[in-house]
Amino acid sequence: MTQLPIRKDLIGRSPYGAPQIDVPIRLNTNENPFGPSPELVAELAKVVSDLGSELNRYPDRDATELRADLATYLNSESQVNLTAKNIWPANGSNEVMQQLLQLFGGPEKSLVTFDPTYSMYEDYCRNTFTKYLSVSRNKDFTINQKVIDSALALNPDIIVLTSPNNPTGTVIEFSDIDYLLRNFAGVLIVDEAYAEFRPVDSPSALSKLDSNPGLIVARTMSKAFSFAGARIGYVAASPEVVEAIQLVRLPYHLSTVTQALARAALRFSDQLQSQVNLLRQERDDLAIWFENVGFDVAPSGANFLLFGTFADRNLVWEQLVEQGVLIRQTGPDGWLRVSIGTPEENLAFKTALLHVTNRTNGK
Ligand SMILES: *Cc1c(COP(=O)(O)O)cnc(C)c1O
């Protein structure tokens, strides 16, 4: 067969893919650079060994214990009052997002995002035959009422707001979330994949769940939790939304092992805080460094920075790879994104960037 008989709209498309290149310094996918602690690693091994003899059985389809633990975590992280009924986990927030689109999207439905933003939203729409629309953020990547009005004017069924936004790091103002909630009767998904890195004085949209049944907040253990390899993401929403998701989830979608590993990691969530604080500090230091050296940098509440601008960003990216540093070509033309690494990795990145751009520290 010369041409596989695949769906027409998939012909010629390429799969999502950040390059996975084996270089010493990998700062391209916003992972936490610190692996799980030795204590947690020991706990993970014990957990898997304890449940090994039960793997002939299907997992708890409702993931009840994990949902309760995630609610407890969010309650302390964001001072809210959620229960297991408010939480739904899946294999990464990517999977929960796709479930949400299977449920709320579909032919004749549309979704709006604020561009530039995470490229996967378009893929979820494509996979579920949902119409994908976007409106532009302001030049400085912020959103205000005018930008929101232009999104509302498209009359979407779903709005996805990412805060802190990927790839820009921009944090939404609370007054703007309120404005959206007051003026939009559809499904508002706030993607808070980077919430743990947000500035201390900016609250989470979780605090708005009680009074807004159409609001859904997506979180993940892939970023702050150093757990990207385990694949656990989740949403917090009204119990009605969580119940409705059951219509589209695959049976037993979350393995017994995944559920147990996630619960173990949550038991160590206190250990995270010092790492998160360090990464925040490194981010703020690196942002100041970019400015001092003469680059533009977008204010970020996440564990990455968008910086630029370059006449040929591909060239800078390639030369960094040659220096053993992998970052990401994403966002508007001319900009590059770097994930915050360990202090040693950040230093190596800065040295390599100065080298390939012929700049020196302090202008
Ligand atoms: C990394 C990221 C996610 C997380 O995806 P997982 O499937 O949970 O690993 C979700 N949303 C955004 C905007 C991200 O950058």
The ligand as a Tripos MOL2 file, in Angstrom:
@<TRIPOS>MOLECULE
LIG
   15    15     1     0     0
SMALL
NO_CHARGES

@<TRIPOS>ATOM
      1 C1          3.8920   20.5010   30.5140 C.3       1 LIG1
      2 C2          2.5240   20.9920   30.3350 C.ar      1 LIG1
      3 C3          1.4380   20.1950   30.6690 C.ar      1 LIG1
      4 C4          1.6760   18.8730   31.3300 C.3       1 LIG1
      5 O1          1.4600   17.7890   30.5940 O.3       1 LIG1
      6 P1          1.5240   16.3550   31.2720 P.3       1 LIG1
      7 O2          0.7440   15.5440   30.3010 O.co2     1 LIG1
      8 O3          0.8500   16.4320   32.6070 O.co2     1 LIG1
      9 O4          2.9540   15.9670   31.3900 O.co2     1 LIG1
     10 C5          0.1660   20.7010   30.5360 C.ar      1 LIG1
     11 N1         -0.0350   21.9480   30.1060 N.ar      1 LIG1
     12 C6          0.9900   22.7550   29.7810 C.ar      1 LIG1
     13 C7          0.7170   24.1490   29.3450 C.3       1 LIG1
     14 C8          2.2950   22.3000   29.8780 C.ar      1 LIG1
     15 O5          3.3070   23.0940   29.5400 O.3       1 LIG1
@<TRIPOS>BOND
     1     1     2 1
     2     2     3 ar
     3     2    14 ar
     4     3     4 1
     5     3    10 ar
     6     4     5 1
     7     5     6 1
     8     6     7 2
     9     6     8 1
    10     6     9 1
    11    10    11 ar
    12    11    12 ar
    13    12    13 1
    14    12    14 ar
    15    14    15 1
@<TRIPOS>SUBSTRUCTURE
     1 LIG1         1 GROUP 0 **** ****
